[in-house]
Amino acid sequence: MSSRAATTSRSSAYRVAGVAILIAAALVAVVIALLIGGGAKTPLLQDPGPFVLWGTPIAKLIMNMAGAAMLGSLVLALFALRSGDKSFDSALNVASIGAAVFTVAAGLAGFLAFMVAFAPKLSLEREFGAQLGRFLLTLPLGQSWLITTVFGAVITVLAFAWRSWTTTLLTAILAAASFLPLATQGHAGDLAGHNVAVNSILLHTIGAAVWLGGLLLLVVLRGRPDVDLPRLVARYSTLAIVAFIVVAVSGVARSVVALGDWSALWTPYGTILIAKVVLLGGMGLLGAWYRTRLIPKLAGERASRWFWMLVLCEVALMGLASGAAAALARTPPPTGEVAFAQTPAEVLTRSALPPEFTIDRWFTAWDLDILWLVAAGFGLFFYLAGVIRLHRRGDRWPIYRTIFWVLGMLMLVWVTGGPINAYQEYLFSVHMLGHMMLSMAIPLLLVSGAPVTLALRAIHKRDDDTRGGREWIMWAVHSPFSRVVTHPFVAAGIFILSLWAFYFTDLVRWSMYEHLGHEWMVAHFLISGYLFVLSLIGADPVPYRLPYAGRLITLIAVMAMHAFFGMAIMMQEGLMVADWFGSMGRTWGPEPIDDQYIGGGVAWSIGEIPTLILAITVAIQWSRDDTKVQRRGDRHADRTGDAELEEYNAKLAALAERDRRQGERA
């Protein structure tokens, strides 16, 4: 056997060993953790049997690992591989296989969840099928499992059939969205800190999937002739660091909600959690090790030994952590579960009614949204890292842009996690204030930071036809979708029409009752406000901008429609979402109808302040642009000696002389 054939055979054996180690470690961990935490203990009522009790967490474990292969392979392919190469196609094949296993496991886990919930006698009778159908179509838990299974089936087909950059990106977005339905169910949806629990488990699941799935793809692609292994491992390492931070932060937030206090660490739930923390720390140390030690050694003669030694160790730790996580999902948390609702506020919001919203609560009330906290944290880190990189290479970046960006991110955290978020469910006026900040004040600061321009200057350009951060930003800026949504008229239309549509349709009700609706509201108004401000005063590149006169006219029209919106809210005779704001049972603050009137006043008055600042900024930019044009003309005249002006004057003199001669002849 030749040396190359032996190497290929050894790599194939290592691949099989890696998958086997992952599955074996996960199964061992889930069994031990279930025994410790009692997640498979026989219930006193409605015993579905040992097969269902043990099969449910194992099916969920298989689904999680398959989902990791699905999402992680797509993300690493988009960030580290070149479309059209065999390695890129192999990554999509892994994603398609992972999605197929994810689909089957989700279907099985959903069926077992039905058996756990109702403990029916398994049969082929019509009544059993009808009961299963009602579970899948009418109950939230069943609907979540059904939607997840459908997601998996769709992603299986798309990952297999679509092989271009854009379609793979869409498939990856769908793969990430497939984790959302189940994040709202189980213990995450039943905890008193509902919003924190749901966002934490979603971030935790996606971060772990990118981390584990990327590692599995490394194992699959090791030894391929078209793969530059040191470069691939370095790029995966970057993704792994981001995933590690997301997993760590979301895990801490989830643990705080589930445990309640330090004493709960000594419960079975806390024991499993401690084991997960230890495993996470071990994987973090391994990641730091191969980033500093492994990558430089991959070009040497003993690269294969170093690679497989560290990667297989991390795969084993990943398997143990995955098994512990699956068992933890079946283990009731010691504290934090929602008790029987006693007040209207607890029925609606799953939280107790907060104290009266006094002046001091503006500085002491907090209800952190971990999703936007993580987003703002990464936004601050990457922006400041870009500024530092420019400074180190001798380039300058305006300090005022950095200040604007930092203030915008801090304001985003304050609005989504401070007193506004703490009271926006109970007072319409506070909800409206948060809306105005999200759609007008925060975008004004963020656009002034010019993040796209900074990223294009700071991120290194790739030379191997793959797409990194800079290439994806360039693609986004020049995509047909971007050309449409950044057009001034389209951006203005989205900004003002979505305002009316949101509050005068059931969208506002959806944002109150559903967690997904609330997060959509925050994202939509933040993005729509950003696009509108960008079309008026942004320094970042966009396909088209109106002349300054057109910008002012557009802004005046939007201001007028915005003022009419505030007045329309104030003139409402009935209460908007009366079954929410009118049913809280609060004894402090203004009456709901008076509070709604105040909210309309907030939209009409306070909401116009950022618009006025926009108008002043446009006017200043217009004045500066005219000054630049005048100076440019003066410099040109100095260089040419006013040749154009002299030529123009000579032409006028010639015309005057011709008119004089014609007059004399007449």
Long-range contacts (C-beta under 8 A, 24 or more apart in sequence): 7-223, 7-304, 8-223, 10-304, 11-222, 11-223, 11-304, 14-219, 14-222, 14-308, 14-312, 15-219, 15-220, 15-222, 17-312, 18-216, 18-219, 18-311, 18-312, 18-315, 19-216, 19-219, 21-312, 21-315, 21-316, 21-319, 22-65, 22-216, 22-315, 22-316, 22-318, 22-319, 22-322, 23-65, 23-319, 24-319, 25-315, 25-316, 25-317, 25-318, 25-319, 25-320, 25-323, 26-61, 26-65, 26-319, 26-320, 26-322, 26-323, 26-326, 27-58, 27-61, 27-323, 28-320, 28-323, 29-319, 29-320, 29-321, 29-322, 29-323, 29-324, 29-327, 30-57, 30-58, 30-61, 30-323, 30-324, 30-326, 30-327, 31-323, 32-323, 32-327, 33-272, 33-275, 33-323, 33-324, 33-326, 33-327, 33-328, 33-331, 34-327, 34-330, 34-331, 36-268, 36-271, 36-272, 36-327, 37-268, 37-269, 37-271, 37-272, 37-327, 37-328, 37-330, 37-331, 38-268, 38-331, 39-327, 39-330, 39-331, 40-330, 46-118, 46-119, 47-119, 48-115, 48-116, 48-119, 49-115, 52-112, 52-115, 52-116, 53-116, 55-108, 55-112, 56-109, 56-112, 56-113, 56-116, 56-330, 57-326, 57-327, 57-329, 57-330, 58-326, 59-105, 59-108, 59-109, 59-112, 60-105, 60-109, 60-326, 60-329, 60-330, 61-322, 61-323, 61-326, 62-101, 62-105, 63-101, 63-102, 63-105, 63-106, 63-109, 64-205, 64-208, 64-209, 64-322, 64-325, 64-326, 65-212, 65-322, 66-98, 66-99, 66-100, 66-101, 66-102, 66-105, 67-98, 67-102, 67-152, 67-175, 67-178, 67-179, 67-205, 67-209, 67-213, 68-98, 68-208, 68-209, 68-210, 68-211, 68-212, 68-213, 68-216, 68-322, 69-94, 69-95, 69-97, 69-98, 69-101, 69-212, 69-213, 69-216, 69-217, 70-95, 70-98, 70-99, 70-102, 70-152, 70-155, 70-159, 70-175, 70-178, 70-209, 70-213, 71-95, 71-172, 71-175, 71-176, 71-179, 71-206, 71-209, 71-210, 71-213, 72-209, 72-210, 72-211, 72-212, 72-213, 72-214, 72-215, 72-216, 72-217, 73-98, 73-213, 73-214, 73-216, 73-217, 74-159, 74-168, 74-171, 74-172, 74-175, 74-213, 75-172, 75-210, 75-213, 75-214, 75-239, 76-210, 76-213, 76-214, 76-217, 76-218, 76-235, 76-236, 76-239, 77-168, 77-217, 78-165, 78-168, 78-169, 78-172, 78-467, 78-472, 79-235, 79-238, 79-239, 79-466, 79-467, 79-468, 80-231, 80-232, 80-235, 80-236, 80-466, 81-232, 81-466, 82-464, 82-465, 82-466, 83-163, 83-164, 83-165, 83-168, 84-163, 85-226, 86-224, 86-226, 87-221, 87-224, 87-226, 87-227, 88-163, 89-163, 90-220, 90-221, 90-224, 91-217, 91-220, 91-221, 92-159, 92-160, 92-162, 92-163, 92-168, 93-159, 93-160, 94-216, 94-217, 94-220, 95-155, 95-159, 95-171, 95-175, 96-155, 96-156, 96-159, 96-160, 98-213, 99-152, 99-153, 99-155, 99-156, 99-159, 99-175, 100-152, 100-156, 102-152, 102-155, 102-156, 102-178, 103-149, 103-152, 103-153, 103-156, 106-145, 106-148, 106-149, 106-152, 107-145, 107-149, 109-145, 110-136, 110-142, 110-145, 110-146, 110-148, 110-149, 113-141, 113-142, 113-145, 114-142, 117-141, 140-184, 140-185, 141-185, 143-181, 144-181, 144-182, 144-184, 144-185, 145-181, 145-182, 147-181, 148-178, 148-181, 148-182, 151-175, 151-177, 151-178, 151-181, 152-178, 165-467, 165-475, 176-206, 179-205, 179-206, 179-209, 180-516, 184-515, 184-516, 186-329, 187-258, 187-329, 187-332, 187-333, 187-337, 188-254, 190-337, 190-338, 191-257, 191-258, 191-333, 191-336, 191-337, 191-338, 192-257, 192-336, 192-337, 192-338, 192-350, 192-351, 193-257, 193-336, 193-351, 194-338, 194-350, 194-351, 194-515, 195-367, 195-369, 195-515, 195-518, 196-253, 196-254, 196-256, 196-257, 196-368, 196-369, 196-370, 197-254, 197-257, 197-258, 197-336, 198-515, 199-250, 199-253, 199-369, 199-370, 199-371, 199-519, 200-250, 200-251, 200-253, 200-254, 200-257, 200-370, 201-250, 201-254, 202-250, 202-371, 203-246, 203-247, 203-249, 203-250, 203-370, 203-371, 203-374, 204-246, 204-247, 204-250, 204-251, 204-254, 206-246, 207-242, 207-243, 207-244, 207-245, 207-246, 207-247, 207-250, 208-243, 208-247, 208-321, 208-322, 208-325, 210-239, 210-242, 210-243, 211-239, 211-240, 211-243, 211-244, 211-247, 211-283, 211-318, 212-318, 212-322, 214-239, 214-240, 214-243, 215-240, 215-311, 215-314, 215-315, 215-318, 216-315, 218-311, 219-311, 219-315, 222-307, 222-308, 222-311, 228-464, 229-298, 229-303, 229-307, 230-295, 230-298, 230-299, 231-464, 233-290, 233-294, 233-295, 233-298, 233-307, 234-291, 234-295, 235-468, 237-287, 237-290, 237-291, 237-295, 240-287, 241-287, 241-291, 242-378, 244-280, 244-283, 244-284, 244-287, 246-374, 247-280, 248-280, 248-284, 249-370, 249-373, 249-374, 249-377, 250-370, 250-374, 251-276, 251-277, 251-280, 253-368, 253-370, 257-336, 258-333, 258-334, 258-335, 258-336, 259-333, 259-334, 259-335, 259-336, 260-334, 260-335, 260-336, 261-335, 264-333, 264-334, 264-335, 267-334, 268-331, 269-328, 269-331, 269-332, 269-333, 269-334, 270-334, 272-324, 272-327, 272-328, 272-331, 273-328, 275-320, 275-324, 276-321, 276-324, 276-325, 276-328, 279-317, 279-320, 279-321, 279-324, 280-321, 282-317, 283-314, 283-317, 283-318, 283-321, 286-310, 286-313, 286-314, 286-317, 287-314, 290-314, 343-585, 344-583, 344-584, 344-585, 345-426, 345-584, 345-585, 345-586, 348-425, 348-513, 348-580, 348-583, 348-584, 349-425, 349-426, 353-426, 353-584, 353-585, 353-586, 354-422, 354-423, 354-426, 355-588, 356-588, 356-589, 357-419, 357-423, 357-426, 357-427, 357-430, 357-588, 357-589, 361-419, 361-422, 361-423, 362-419, 363-419, 364-419, 365-418, 365-419, 365-422, 365-423, 366-417, 366-418, 366-419, 366-422, 367-417, 367-418, 367-421, 367-422, 368-417, 368-421, 369-416, 369-417, 369-421, 369-522, 371-519, 372-412, 372-413, 372-416, 372-417, 372-522, 373-413, 373-416, 373-417, 375-412, 376-409, 376-410, 376-412, 376-413, 379-405, 379-409, 379-451, 380-405, 380-406, 380-409, 382-455, 383-409, 383-449, 383-451, 383-454, 385-458, 386-454, 386-455, 386-457, 386-458, 386-459, 387-454, 387-458, 389-458, 390-454, 390-457, 390-458, 395-457, 397-454, 397-457, 400-448, 401-448, 401-449, 401-450, 401-454, 402-449, 404-445, 404-446, 404-448, 404-449, 405-445, 405-446, 405-448, 405-449, 405-451, 407-445, 408-442, 408-443, 408-444, 408-445, 408-446, 408-448, 408-449, 409-446, 411-437, 411-441, 411-442, 411-445, 412-442, 412-526, 415-442, 416-522, 425-512, 426-581, 426-584, 426-586, 426-589, 427-581, 427-589, 427-595, 428-576, 428-581, 428-592, 428-595, 428-596, 428-598, 428-599, 429-590, 429-595, 429-596, 429-598, 429-599, 429-602, 431-599, 432-569, 432-599, 432-600, 432-602, 432-603, 433-599, 433-602, 433-606, 435-521, 435-525, 435-603, 436-602, 436-603, 436-606, 436-607, 436-610, 438-522, 438-525, 438-526, 438-529, 439-495, 439-499, 439-525, 439-526, 439-528, 439-529, 440-529, 440-533, 440-607, 440-610, 440-611, 441-609, 441-610, 442-526, 442-529, 443-526, 443-529, 443-530, 443-532, 443-533, 443-534, 444-533, 444-610, 444-613, 444-614, 446-530, 447-530, 447-533, 447-534, 447-537, 447-538, 447-540, 448-537, 450-538, 450-539, 450-540, 451-540, 452-477, 452-540, 452-541, 453-539, 453-540, 453-541, 477-540, 477-541, 477-542, 478-543, 482-542, 482-543, 483-543, 483-544, 485-531, 486-531, 486-534, 486-535, 486-542, 486-543, 486-544, 487-535, 487-543, 487-544, 488-535, 488-536, 488-544, 488-545, 488-546, 488-550, 488-551, 488-554, 489-554, 491-528, 491-531, 491-532, 491-534, 491-535, 492-532, 492-535, 492-554, 492-557, 492-558, 494-528, 494-531, 494-532, 495-528, 495-529, 495-531, 495-532, 495-558, 496-558, 496-561, 496-562, 496-565, 498-524, 498-525, 498-528, 499-562, 499-565, 500-565, 503-565, 503-569, 503-576, 508-576, 508-577, 509-577, 509-580, 512-577, 512-580, 513-580, 532-558, 533-614, 536-614, 536-617, 536-618, 537-614, 537-617, 537-618, 537-621, 548-618, 548-621, 548-622, 548-625, 549-622, 551-618, 552-615, 552-618, 552-619, 552-622, 555-611, 555-614, 555-615, 555-618, 556-615, 558-611, 559-608, 559-611, 559-615, 562-603, 562-604, 562-607, 562-608, 562-611, 563-604, 563-608, 565-603, 565-604, 566-600, 566-601, 566-602, 566-603, 566-604, 566-605, 566-607, 567-600, 567-604, 568-600, 569-596, 569-597, 569-599, 569-600, 569-603, 569-604, 570-597, 570-600, 570-601, 570-604, 571-600, 572-596, 572-600
